Amino acid sequence: MLHDSVKPLDRALPRHQVTGSTDVGDVSWVTPTVQLMSACLPFGTPGHSWQFVAQGKLPASHKGMVDAAKATGAVAAELLTDAAVLERAQDEFRRVTARTRCPIPDGVLAPPLRAAQS
């Protein structure tokens, strides 16, 4: 069964932090990021499993991913067209990162990009 409701937005800080193993965690310390969760898999599907992968091919999963992409695109469009919304996002980013220790040690830089080898 897929989740069929929308969780209310909790504007209180600090927020519940969802963790996982992605590079977006590092990126989020450099620039504001947006992530959302959408109904793509039935409850109880274990992450990083063959069941997770197999269900990702189903129409319900594709619908959830398309809905998430539309929502993310709408946020991006609003940030690009409404300076007040962009400023509020930047203010929140500064507030959150100012009181939280960055997990990236000082002085660590990304390695230089290399051209793809053919």
The first five atom37 places (N, CA, C, CB, O) and aatype in JSON, in Angstrom:
{
  "aatype": [12, 10, 8, 3, 15, 19, 11, 14, 10, 3, 1, 0, 10, 14, 1, 8, 5, 19, 16, 7, 15, 16, 3, 19, 7, 3, 19, 15, 17, 19, 16, 14, 16, 19, 5, 10, 12, 15, 0, 4, 10, 14, 13, 7, 16, 14, 7, 8, 15, 17, 5, 13, 19, 0, 5, 7, 11, 10, 14, 0, 15, 8, 11, 7, 12, 19, 3, 0, 0, 11, 0, 16, 7, 0, 19, 0, 0, 6, 10, 10, 16, 3, 0, 0, 19, 10, 6, 1, 0, 5, 3, 6, 13, 1, 1, 19, 16, 0, 1, 16, 1, 4, 14, 9, 14, 3, 7, 19, 10, 0, 14, 14, 10, 1, 0, 0, 5, 15],
  "atom_mask": [
    [1, 1, 1, 1, 1],
    [1, 1, 1, 1, 1],
    [1, 1, 1, 1, 1],
    [1, 1, 1, 1, 1],
    [1, 1, 1, 1, 1],
    [1, 1, 1, 1, 1],
    [1, 1, 1, 1, 1],
    [1, 1, 1, 1, 1],
    [1, 1, 1, 1, 1],
    [1, 1, 1, 1, 1],
    [1, 1, 1, 1, 1],
    [1, 1, 1, 1, 1],
    [1, 1, 1, 1, 1],
    [1, 1, 1, 1, 1],
    [1, 1, 1, 1, 1],
    [1, 1, 1, 1, 1],
    [1, 1, 1, 1, 1],
    [1, 1, 1, 1, 1],
    [1, 1, 1, 1, 1],
    [1, 1, 1, 0, 1],
    [1, 1, 1, 1, 1],
    [1, 1, 1, 1, 1],
    [1, 1, 1, 1, 1],
    [1, 1, 1, 1, 1],
    [1, 1, 1, 0, 1],
    [1, 1, 1, 1, 1],
    [1, 1, 1, 1, 1],
    [1, 1, 1, 1, 1],
    [1, 1, 1, 1, 1],
    [1, 1, 1, 1, 1],
    [1, 1, 1, 1, 1],
    [1, 1, 1, 1, 1],
    [1, 1, 1, 1, 1],
    [1, 1, 1, 1, 1],
    [1, 1, 1, 1, 1],
    [1, 1, 1, 1, 1],
    [1, 1, 1, 1, 1],
    [1, 1, 1, 1, 1],
    [1, 1, 1, 1, 1],
    [1, 1, 1, 1, 1],
    [1, 1, 1, 1, 1],
    [1, 1, 1, 1, 1],
    [1, 1, 1, 1, 1],
    [1, 1, 1, 0, 1],
    [1, 1, 1, 1, 1],
    [1, 1, 1, 1, 1],
    [1, 1, 1, 0, 1],
    [1, 1, 1, 1, 1],
    [1, 1, 1, 1, 1],
    [1, 1, 1, 1, 1],
    [1, 1, 1, 1, 1],
    [1, 1, 1, 1, 1],
    [1, 1, 1, 1, 1],
    [1, 1, 1, 1, 1],
    [1, 1, 1, 1, 1],
    [1, 1, 1, 0, 1],
    [1, 1, 1, 1, 1],
    [1, 1, 1, 1, 1],
    [1, 1, 1, 1, 1],
    [1, 1, 1, 1, 1],
    [1, 1, 1, 1, 1],
    [1, 1, 1, 1, 1],
    [1, 1, 1, 1, 1],
    [1, 1, 1, 0, 1],
    [1, 1, 1, 1, 1],
    [1, 1, 1, 1, 1],
    [1, 1, 1, 1, 1],
    [1, 1, 1, 1, 1],
    [1, 1, 1, 1, 1],
    [1, 1, 1, 1, 1],
    [1, 1, 1, 1, 1],
    [1, 1, 1, 1, 1],
    [1, 1, 1, 0, 1],
    [1, 1, 1, 1, 1],
    [1, 1, 1, 1, 1],
    [1, 1, 1, 1, 1],
    [1, 1, 1, 1, 1],
    [1, 1, 1, 1, 1],
    [1, 1, 1, 1, 1],
    [1, 1, 1, 1, 1],
    [1, 1, 1, 1, 1],
    [1, 1, 1, 1, 1],
    [1, 1, 1, 1, 1],
    [1, 1, 1, 1, 1],
    [1, 1, 1, 1, 1],
    [1, 1, 1, 1, 1],
    [1, 1, 1, 1, 1],
    [1, 1, 1, 1, 1],
    [1, 1, 1, 1, 1],
    [1, 1, 1, 1, 1],
    [1, 1, 1, 1, 1],
    [1, 1, 1, 1, 1],
    [1, 1, 1, 1, 1],
    [1, 1, 1, 1, 1],
    [1, 1, 1, 1, 1],
    [1, 1, 1, 1, 1],
    [1, 1, 1, 1, 1],
    [1, 1, 1, 1, 1],
    [1, 1, 1, 1, 1],
    [1, 1, 1, 1, 1],
    [1, 1, 1, 1, 1],
    [1, 1, 1, 1, 1],
    [1, 1, 1, 1, 1],
    [1, 1, 1, 1, 1],
    [1, 1, 1, 1, 1],
    [1, 1, 1, 1, 1],
    [1, 1, 1, 0, 1],
    [1, 1, 1, 1, 1],
    [1, 1, 1, 1, 1],
    [1, 1, 1, 1, 1],
    [1, 1, 1, 1, 1],
    [1, 1, 1, 1, 1],
    [1, 1, 1, 1, 1],
    [1, 1, 1, 1, 1],
    [1, 1, 1, 1, 1],
    [1, 1, 1, 1, 1],
    [1, 1, 1, 1, 1],
    [1, 1, 1, 1, 1]
  ],
  "atom_positions": [
    [[0.84, -1.17, 0.0], [0.0, 0.0, 0.0], [0.89, 1.24, 0.0], [-0.96, -0.01, 1.21], [1.84, 1.34, 0.78]],
    [[0.58, 2.19, -0.88], [1.32, 3.44, -0.94], [0.73, 4.44, 0.04], [1.31, 4.02, -2.38], [-0.46, 4.37, 0.37]],
    [[1.55, 5.35, 0.51], [1.08, 6.42, 1.39], [0.17, 7.32, 0.58], [2.28, 7.23, 2.01], [0.5, 7.66, -0.56]],
    [[-0.97, 7.7, 1.12], [-1.94, 8.46, 0.33], [-2.33, 9.79, 0.96], [-3.18, 7.64, 0.12], [-3.42, 10.31, 0.71]],
    [[-1.45, 10.35, 1.78], [-1.75, 11.65, 2.37], [-0.5, 12.53, 2.3], [-2.24, 11.5, 3.83], [0.59, 12.06, 2.0]],
    [[-0.69, 13.8, 2.59], [0.41, 14.76, 2.59], [0.72, 15.11, 4.03], [0.07, 16.04, 1.75], [-0.16, 15.54, 4.78]],
    [[1.97, 14.94, 4.42], [2.39, 15.28, 5.77], [2.41, 16.81, 5.89], [3.79, 14.67, 6.11], [2.92, 17.49, 5.0]],
    [[1.87, 17.37, 6.97], [1.87, 18.82, 7.13], [3.3, 19.36, 7.19], [1.1, 19.23, 8.4], [4.2, 18.72, 7.74]],
    [[3.49, 20.54, 6.63], [4.8, 21.19, 6.66], [5.06, 21.7, 8.06], [4.87, 22.34, 5.62], [4.27, 22.45, 8.62]],
    [[6.18, 21.29, 8.61], [6.58, 21.75, 9.94], [7.63, 22.83, 9.75], [7.13, 20.57, 10.83], [8.77, 22.54, 9.39]],
    [[7.26, 24.06, 9.99], [8.18, 25.18, 9.78], [9.08, 25.43, 10.98], [7.41, 26.43, 9.47], [9.94, 26.3, 10.93]],
    [[8.9, 24.68, 12.04], [9.72, 24.88, 13.23], [11.13, 24.37, 12.99], [9.09, 24.18, 14.46], [11.33, 23.31, 12.4]],
    [[12.1, 25.13, 13.46], [13.49, 24.69, 13.39], [13.92, 24.28, 14.78], [14.42, 25.81, 12.81], [13.46, 24.93, 15.71]],
    [[14.72, 23.31, 15.03], [15.34, 22.49, 14.0], [14.37, 21.45, 13.46], [16.57, 21.81, 14.55], [13.46, 21.0, 14.16]],
    [[14.58, 21.08, 12.24], [13.75, 20.09, 11.58], [14.26, 18.69, 11.86], [13.69, 20.35, 10.08], [15.42, 18.5, 12.24]],
    [[13.38, 17.73, 11.66], [13.8, 16.33, 11.72], [14.75, 16.09, 10.56], [12.57, 15.36, 11.67], [14.41, 16.4, 9.41]],
    [[15.89, 15.57, 10.83], [16.89, 15.36, 9.79], [16.8, 13.93, 9.28], [18.31, 15.66, 10.32], [16.88, 12.98, 10.05]],
    [[16.64, 13.81, 7.97], [16.64, 12.5, 7.33], [18.05, 12.28, 6.8], [15.56, 12.4, 6.18], [18.56, 13.1, 6.04]],
    [[18.65, 11.18, 7.18], [20.03, 10.94, 6.75], [20.08, 9.77, 5.79], [20.94, 10.69, 7.95], [19.17, 8.94, 5.75]],
    [[21.13, 9.71, 5.06], [21.36, 8.62, 4.12], [22.72, 8.81, 3.49], [0.0, 0.0, 0.0], [23.44, 9.75, 3.82]],
    [[23.06, 7.93, 2.62], [24.39, 8.01, 2.0], [24.26, 8.56, 0.59], [25.07, 6.62, 1.99], [24.14, 7.82, -0.38]],
    [[24.28, 9.9, 0.49], [24.27, 10.56, -0.81], [25.23, 11.75, -0.76], [22.82, 11.03, -1.19], [25.61, 12.21, 0.32]],
    [[25.62, 12.21, -1.91], [26.5, 13.37, -1.99], [25.75, 14.67, -1.71], [27.15, 13.43, -3.35], [26.38, 15.71, -1.5]],
    [[24.43, 14.64, -1.71], [23.68, 15.88, -1.49], [23.95, 16.44, -0.1], [22.18, 15.64, -1.68], [23.82, 17.65, 0.11]],
    [[24.32, 15.59, 0.84], [24.66, 16.09, 2.17], [25.83, 17.06, 2.12], [0.0, 0.0, 0.0], [25.79, 18.11, 2.77]],
    [[26.86, 16.73, 1.37], [28.01, 17.63, 1.21], [27.61, 18.9, 0.47], [29.15, 16.93, 0.48], [28.01, 20.0, 0.85]],
    [[26.83, 18.75, -0.58], [26.41, 19.9, -1.39], [25.57, 20.85, -0.55], [25.62, 19.44, -2.63], [25.66, 22.07, -0.72]],
    [[24.75, 20.31, 0.36], [23.84, 21.15, 1.13], [24.57, 22.09, 2.09], [22.89, 20.28, 1.9], [23.95, 23.01, 2.63]],
    [[25.85, 21.88, 2.32], [26.62, 22.81, 3.16], [27.17, 23.97, 2.36], [27.76, 22.07, 3.86], [27.67, 24.94, 2.92]],
    [[27.1, 23.87, 1.04], [27.63, 24.9, 0.17], [26.5, 25.75, -0.42], [28.48, 24.28, -0.94], [26.67, 26.95, -0.65]],
    [[25.38, 25.14, -0.66], [24.26, 25.84, -1.27], [22.95, 25.27, -0.73], [24.3, 25.72, -2.82], [22.87, 24.08, -0.41]],
    [[21.92, 26.1, -0.62], [20.64, 25.56, -0.16], [20.16, 24.44, -1.1], [19.57, 26.68, -0.08], [20.33, 24.53, -2.31]],
    [[19.58, 23.43, -0.53], [19.07, 22.31, -1.32], [17.63, 22.01, -0.93], [19.96, 21.04, -1.14], [17.17, 22.41, 0.14]],
    [[16.94, 21.32, -1.8], [15.57, 20.9, -1.55], [15.5, 19.41, -1.82], [14.55, 21.7, -2.43], [15.98, 18.93, -2.85]],
    [[14.9, 18.69, -0.9], [14.64, 17.28, -1.11], [13.22, 16.99, -0.69], [15.65, 16.39, -0.33], [12.7, 17.62, 0.23]],
    [[12.59, 16.06, -1.36], [11.26, 15.66, -0.95], [11.13, 14.16, -1.1], [10.19, 16.4, -1.77], [11.89, 13.52, -1.82]],
    [[10.17, 13.63, -0.42], [9.88, 12.2, -0.52], [8.5, 12.06, -1.12], [9.97, 11.49, 0.88], [7.56, 12.76, -0.73]],
    [[8.37, 11.15, -2.07], [7.07, 10.91, -2.69], [6.77, 9.42, -2.63], [7.04, 11.42, -4.15], [7.66, 8.6, -2.44]],
    [[5.5, 9.09, -2.8], [5.07, 7.7, -2.73], [5.45, 6.99, -4.03], [3.53, 7.61, -2.49], [4.82, 7.18, -5.07]],
    [[6.49, 6.18, -3.95], [6.95, 5.42, -5.11], [6.99, 3.92, -4.85], [8.33, 5.9, -5.52], [7.03, 3.12, -5.79]],
    [[6.98, 3.53, -3.59], [7.11, 2.13, -3.21], [6.16, 1.82, -2.07], [8.55, 1.79, -2.81], [5.83, 2.71, -1.28]],
    [[5.71, 0.59, -1.96], [4.86, 0.22, -0.83], [5.61, 0.32, 0.5], [4.31, -1.2, -1.01], [6.83, 0.19, 0.54]],
    [[4.86, 0.57, 1.57], [5.43, 0.59, 2.91], [6.19, -0.71, 3.17], [4.33, 0.79, 3.99], [5.76, -1.78, 2.73]],
    [[7.29, -0.61, 3.86], [8.04, -1.79, 4.25], [9.05, -2.27, 3.24], [0.0, 0.0, 0.0], [9.76, -3.24, 3.51]],
    [[9.14, -1.62, 2.08], [10.12, -2.05, 1.1], [11.5, -1.67, 1.61], [9.84, -1.42, -0.3], [11.77, -0.49, 1.85]],
    [[12.39, -2.65, 1.79], [13.72, -2.32, 2.3], [14.55, -1.58, 1.26], [14.45, -3.6, 2.74], [14.58, -1.95, 0.09]],
    [[15.23, -0.53, 1.71], [16.11, 0.22, 0.81], [17.28, -0.64, 0.36], [0.0, 0.0, 0.0], [17.65, -1.6, 1.04]],
    [[17.85, -0.31, -0.76], [19.01, -1.01, -1.29], [18.75, -2.51, -1.44], [20.23, -0.78, -0.4], [19.63, -3.33, -1.14]],
    [[17.56, -2.87, -1.88], [17.21, -4.28, -2.04], [16.75, -4.53, -3.47], [16.11, -4.69, -1.03], [16.46, -3.6, -4.21]],
    [[16.68, -5.82, -3.84], [16.19, -6.14, -5.18], [14.71, -5.78, -5.3], [16.4, -7.64, -5.5], [14.25, -5.44, -6.39]],
    [[13.97, -5.84, -4.19], [12.56, -5.46, -4.22], [12.4, -3.96, -4.54], [11.89, -5.8, -2.88], [11.52, -3.57, -5.3]],
    [[13.25, -3.17, -3.95], [13.24, -1.72, -4.19], [13.49, -1.44, -5.67], [14.31, -1.0, -3.31], [12.77, -0.66, -6.29]],
    [[14.5, -2.09, -6.23], [14.86, -1.9, -7.64], [13.73, -2.37, -8.54], [16.16, -2.64, -7.98], [13.34, -1.67, -9.47]],
    [[13.21, -3.57, -8.28], [12.17, -4.13, -9.13], [10.91, -3.27, -9.13], [11.83, -5.55, -8.69], [10.28, -3.09, -10.16]],
    [[10.55, -2.74, -7.96], [9.34, -1.93, -7.88], [9.52, -0.56, -8.54], [8.94, -1.74, -6.43], [8.54, 0.09, -8.89]],
    [[10.75, -0.13, -8.71], [11.01, 1.15, -9.36], [10.58, 1.18, -10.81], [0.0, 0.0, 0.0], [10.5, 2.26, -11.41]],
    [[10.3, 0.02, -11.38], [9.87, -0.06, -12.79], [8.35, 0.01, -12.93], [10.38, -1.36, -13.41], [7.84, 0.07, -14.05]],
    [[7.64, 0.01, -11.83], [6.18, -0.02, -11.88], [5.58, 1.35, -12.19], [5.63, -0.54, -10.56], [6.19, 2.37, -11.86]],
    [[4.39, 1.39, -12.82], [3.75, 2.68, -13.11], [3.55, 3.56, -11.87], [2.41, 2.43, -13.76], [3.71, 4.77, -11.95]],
    [[3.2, 2.96, -10.72], [3.02, 3.77, -9.51], [4.31, 4.46, -9.11], [2.51, 2.89, -8.35], [4.29, 5.61, -8.66]],
    [[5.44, 3.78, -9.27], [6.73, 4.39, -8.94], [7.04, 5.53, -9.89], [7.85, 3.34, -8.99], [7.51, 6.58, -9.47]],
    [[6.79, 5.32, -11.17], [7.05, 6.38, -12.15], [6.17, 7.6, -11.87], [6.8, 5.87, -13.58], [6.64, 8.73, -11.98]],
    [[4.91, 7.37, -11.5], [4.02, 8.49, -11.18], [4.57, 9.27, -9.98], [2.58, 7.98, -10.89], [4.58, 10.5, -10.0]],
    [[5.02, 8.56, -8.96], [5.58, 9.24, -7.78], [6.82, 10.05, -8.14], [0.0, 0.0, 0.0], [7.0, 11.16, -7.64]],
    [[7.67, 9.48, -9.01], [8.89, 10.2, -9.41], [8.56, 11.42, -10.26], [9.83, 9.26, -10.19], [9.18, 12.47, -10.1]],
    [[7.57, 11.29, -11.15], [7.17, 12.44, -11.98], [6.55, 13.53, -11.11], [6.16, 12.0, -13.07], [6.83, 14.72, -11.3]],
    [[5.72, 13.14, -10.15], [5.15, 14.13, -9.23], [6.24, 14.86, -8.45], [4.17, 13.45, -8.25], [6.18, 16.07, -8.27]],
    [[7.24, 14.11, -7.98], [8.36, 14.73, -7.25], [9.13, 15.68, -8.15], [9.3, 13.65, -6.69], [9.52, 16.76, -7.72]],
    [[9.36, 15.29, -9.4], [10.08, 16.15, -10.34], [9.3, 17.43, -10.62], [10.35, 15.4, -11.65], [9.89, 18.5, -10.71]],
    [[7.99, 17.32, -10.76], [7.16, 18.51, -10.99], [7.22, 19.46, -9.8], [5.71, 18.11, -11.27], [7.33, 20.67, -9.97]],
    [[7.14, 18.9, -8.6], [7.19, 19.73, -7.39], [8.55, 20.42, -7.27], [6.91, 18.89, -6.14], [8.62, 21.61, -6.94]],
    [[9.63, 19.69, -7.54], [10.96, 20.27, -7.47], [11.12, 21.37, -8.52], [12.03, 19.19, -7.66], [11.7, 22.42, -8.24]],
    [[10.62, 21.12, -9.72], [10.67, 22.13, -10.77], [9.87, 23.38, -10.42], [0.0, 0.0, 0.0], [10.28, 24.5, -10.74]],
    [[8.73, 23.19, -9.77], [7.91, 24.34, -9.38], [8.64, 25.19, -8.33], [6.54, 23.87, -8.81], [8.57, 26.42, -8.36]],
    [[9.34, 24.53, -7.42], [10.14, 25.27, -6.43], [11.24, 26.05, -7.12], [10.75, 24.3, -5.38], [11.45, 27.23, -6.82]],
    [[11.93, 25.41, -8.06], [13.0, 26.1, -8.79], [12.45, 27.3, -9.55], [13.7, 25.14, -9.75], [13.07, 28.37, -9.54]],
    [[11.31, 27.14, -10.2], [10.72, 28.25, -10.95], [10.36, 29.4, -10.02], [9.47, 27.77, -11.71], [10.56, 30.56, -10.37]],
    [[9.82, 29.08, -8.85], [9.47, 30.14, -7.9], [10.71, 30.87, -7.39], [8.68, 29.56, -6.72], [10.7, 32.09, -7.26]],
    [[11.77, 30.12, -7.11], [13.01, 30.76, -6.66], [13.6, 31.67, -7.73], [14.05, 29.69, -6.25], [14.18, 32.71, -7.42]],
    [[13.45, 31.28, -8.99], [14.0, 32.08, -10.09], [13.15, 33.3, -10.42], [14.15, 31.23, -11.32], [13.64, 34.25, -11.03]],
    [[11.88, 33.28, -10.03], [10.99, 34.37, -10.42], [10.52, 35.24, -9.26], [9.8, 33.82, -11.12], [9.89, 36.28, -9.49]],
    [[10.79, 34.84, -8.03], [10.32, 35.61, -6.86], [11.51, 35.87, -5.94], [9.18, 34.85, -6.1], [11.92, 34.99, -5.18]],
    [[12.04, 37.06, -6.0], [13.23, 37.41, -5.22], [12.99, 37.3, -3.71], [13.68, 38.82, -5.55], [13.91, 36.97, -2.97]],
    [[11.77, 37.56, -3.26], [11.48, 37.46, -1.82], [11.57, 36.01, -1.34], [10.07, 38.03, -1.53], [12.07, 35.75, -0.25]],
    [[11.09, 35.09, -2.15], [11.17, 33.66, -1.78], [12.63, 33.23, -1.76], [10.36, 32.78, -2.78], [13.05, 32.5, -0.85]],
    [[13.39, 33.66, -2.74], [14.82, 33.32, -2.78], [15.54, 33.87, -1.55], [15.46, 33.88, -4.07], [16.36, 33.17, -0.95]],
    [[15.24, 35.1, -1.17], [15.88, 35.7, 0.0], [15.52, 34.94, 1.28], [15.48, 37.17, 0.13], [16.38, 34.74, 2.14]],
    [[14.26, 34.52, 1.41], [13.86, 33.74, 2.6], [14.6, 32.41, 2.64], [12.33, 33.48, 2.59], [15.02, 31.97, 3.71]],
    [[14.78, 31.77, 1.49], [15.52, 30.5, 1.45], [16.98, 30.72, 1.84], [15.44, 29.86, 0.03], [17.56, 29.93, 2.58]],
    [[17.56, 31.8, 1.34], [18.96, 32.09, 1.68], [19.1, 32.43, 3.16], [19.48, 33.24, 0.82], [20.08, 32.03, 3.79]],
    [[18.14, 33.16, 3.71], [18.18, 33.49, 5.15], [18.09, 32.22, 6.0], [17.02, 34.45, 5.52], [18.83, 32.06, 6.97]],
    [[17.18, 31.33, 5.62], [17.04, 30.08, 6.37], [18.33, 29.26, 6.28], [15.84, 29.25, 5.85], [18.77, 28.68, 7.27]],
    [[18.93, 29.22, 5.1], [20.19, 28.49, 4.91], [21.27, 29.05, 5.84], [20.65, 28.58, 3.43], [21.99, 28.29, 6.48]],
    [[21.37, 30.37, 5.91], [22.38, 31.0, 6.78], [22.11, 30.69, 8.25], [22.4, 32.52, 6.56], [23.04, 30.41, 9.01]],
    [[20.83, 30.74, 8.66], [20.48, 30.45, 10.06], [20.81, 29.01, 10.43], [18.98, 30.71, 10.3], [21.4, 28.75, 11.48]],
    [[20.45, 28.07, 9.57], [20.67, 26.66, 9.87], [22.16, 26.33, 9.88], [19.93, 25.77, 8.86], [22.63, 25.65, 10.79]],
    [[22.9, 26.79, 8.88], [24.32, 26.44, 8.82], [25.14, 27.2, 9.86], [24.86, 26.73, 7.43], [26.24, 26.76, 10.21]],
    [[24.64, 28.32, 10.35], [25.38, 29.08, 11.36], [25.39, 28.37, 12.71], [24.78, 30.47, 11.52], [26.34, 28.54, 13.49]],
    [[24.37, 27.6, 13.0], [24.3, 26.96, 14.32], [24.58, 25.46, 14.28], [22.95, 27.2, 14.92], [24.41, 24.78, 15.29]],
    [[24.98, 24.95, 13.15], [25.27, 23.53, 13.0], [26.69, 23.37, 12.51], [24.26, 22.86, 12.03], [27.13, 24.1, 11.62]],
    [[27.39, 22.44, 13.07], [28.77, 22.2, 12.67], [28.81, 21.5, 11.32], [29.52, 21.38, 13.72], [28.18, 20.47, 11.13]],
    [[29.56, 22.07, 10.39], [29.71, 21.48, 9.07], [30.57, 20.22, 9.17], [30.35, 22.49, 8.08], [31.63, 20.25, 9.79]],
    [[30.12, 19.11, 8.59], [30.89, 17.88, 8.67], [32.12, 17.85, 7.76], [30.01, 16.71, 8.34], [32.94, 16.94, 7.86]],
    [[32.26, 18.82, 6.89], [33.41, 18.87, 6.0], [34.53, 19.64, 6.7], [33.04, 19.54, 4.62], [34.34, 20.82, 7.03]],
    [[35.67, 19.02, 6.94], [36.76, 19.72, 7.65], [37.23, 20.97, 6.89], [37.94, 18.78, 7.86], [37.21, 21.0, 5.66]],
    [[37.64, 21.98, 7.65], [38.18, 23.2, 7.03], [39.36, 22.84, 6.13], [38.61, 24.22, 8.12], [40.16, 21.97, 6.46]],
    [[39.45, 23.52, 5.01], [40.57, 23.32, 4.1], [40.38, 22.2, 3.1], [0.0, 0.0, 0.0], [41.21, 22.04, 2.2]],
    [[39.32, 21.41, 3.23], [39.1, 20.32, 2.28], [38.47, 20.89, 1.02], [38.21, 19.2, 2.89], [37.44, 21.55, 1.06]],
    [[39.1, 20.61, -0.09], [38.59, 21.09, -1.39], [38.25, 19.88, -2.26], [39.63, 22.01, -2.11], [38.83, 18.81, -2.11]],
    [[37.31, 20.08, -3.14], [36.95, 19.02, -4.09], [38.13, 18.78, -5.03], [35.66, 19.39, -4.89], [38.84, 19.73, -5.38]],
    [[38.35, 17.54, -5.45], [39.43, 17.29, -6.39], [39.1, 17.95, -7.73], [39.68, 15.77, -6.58], [37.93, 18.13, -8.06]],
    [[40.12, 18.29, -8.5], [39.86, 18.9, -9.81], [39.16, 17.9, -10.73], [41.17, 19.4, -10.46], [39.4, 16.7, -10.66]],
    [[38.3, 18.42, -11.58], [37.62, 17.56, -12.55], [38.59, 17.1, -13.63], [36.41, 18.31, -13.19], [39.46, 17.85, -14.07]],
    [[38.43, 15.86, -14.03], [39.26, 15.31, -15.11], [38.38, 15.04, -16.3], [40.0, 14.02, -14.67], [37.2, 14.7, -16.16]],
    [[38.95, 15.19, -17.48], [38.21, 14.88, -18.7], [37.97, 13.38, -18.75], [38.97, 15.37, -19.96], [38.82, 12.58, -18.34]],
    [[36.81, 13.01, -19.26], [36.49, 11.59, -19.4], [37.43, 10.95, -20.41], [35.02, 11.39, -19.83], [37.76, 11.53, -21.45]],
    [[37.85, 9.75, -20.09], [38.75, 9.03, -21.0], [37.93, 8.11, -21.88], [39.82, 8.22, -20.21], [37.03, 7.42, -21.4]],
    [[38.24, 8.09, -23.17], [37.47, 7.24, -24.08], [38.17, 5.96, -24.38], [37.19, 7.96, -25.36], [37.65, 5.14, -25.14]]
  ]
}
